[in-house]
Amino acid sequence: MSQTIRVKIGDAEYSLRGNDEEKIRRSAQEVDSQFTLLRNSLNEQSTVTLSILSALNLAEKYHEGKSQLEVNIQYMDSELRKMKSYVHQVLSGRTMNKTE
């Protein structure tokens, strides 16, 4: 069931609604950390600019993570295919001896 969760991002408090309070709080903390980091290094920028830069930085992290996940999935798929082939060979009595 959806609940209201109060979070603080920057100097503002927001009432958010959702089903997973822990996930909402973690997400708000991530946004707040990014916002605070930018505010401390770009203190002459407006809140709107800092908010947009925070969103862009977080989107970039998301896409980097998504790309890495795709690479990991492809690697795991490749390794599982090799294992499957090896197990099939062993069960068929055709083991591969790499020292020959």
N, C-alpha and C positions, 0 to 999 in steps of 0.2 A: 504494500500500500504506500502511496506517495506521501512523503512528509516534508515539512518545511525545515530547512537547515540554514542557520545564519552563519555566514563566513565573512572574513575581512580580507579585502584585497586592496593593497595600497592603503590609503587613509579612509576608505569607504567600506561600509558594511552592506552585505547583500543577503536577501532572503531567497534561497534557491529551493526548488522542489525536486524531489527524486526518491527513488526506492532504495538506493545504496548510500547511506550516510557516509560510510568510510571512504568510498570512492569519490564522492563529491568533495569531502574535506581534503583528501589527497590532491585532487585536481585543483581545488582553490589554492592550496598551499603551493603547488607548482607555479600557478599563475602569479601568486603574490611574490614568490621568490624571484621570478623572472622580472616582474615589474619593479621590485625593490632594487635588484641588481642594476637595471637600466637607469632608474631614477638616481641612484648614487653616482653613476658614471656620466649621465647626461642630464644633470640637474637643471639645465636651462630649457629643457623641452617641456611641452605642455603634457597634461595628463592624457589627452587624446593621442598624441604622438607616442607616448610611452606605452599606452595600451595597444596601439597598432603594432609597434615594434615587438612587444611581448608576444602578441598573437603570431606574428611572423616567425619569431624565434622558436616558439613552441611547435608551430606547423613544420618548420624545418627539421626539428628533432623528431617529430612524428614520422616524416617521410624518410629520414635517415634510418630510423628504427625499422620501418616497413621494408625498405630496401635490403637491410641486413637480414631481416627475417626471410625474405625471398631467397637470398643467397644461401642462408642456412638450410632452408627447406630443400633447395636443389642439391646441396652437398649431402644432406642426410639421405635423400632419395638415391643419389648415386652410390653412397656407401651401402645402403640397404640392398640395392640391386646386386652389388658385388658379393655381399654376404649370402644372399639368396642363391646366387650362382655357385658359390663355393659349397654351401650346404647341399645343394642339389648334386654337385659333383662328388662330394664325400658319400652321400647316401647312395649314389649310383656306383660307387667303387672306383671312381676316377679322380683320385686326389691329385692336386697339383703340387709338385715338389719343386720349389723355387731354387734349390741348390743344384739341380741337374743342368 
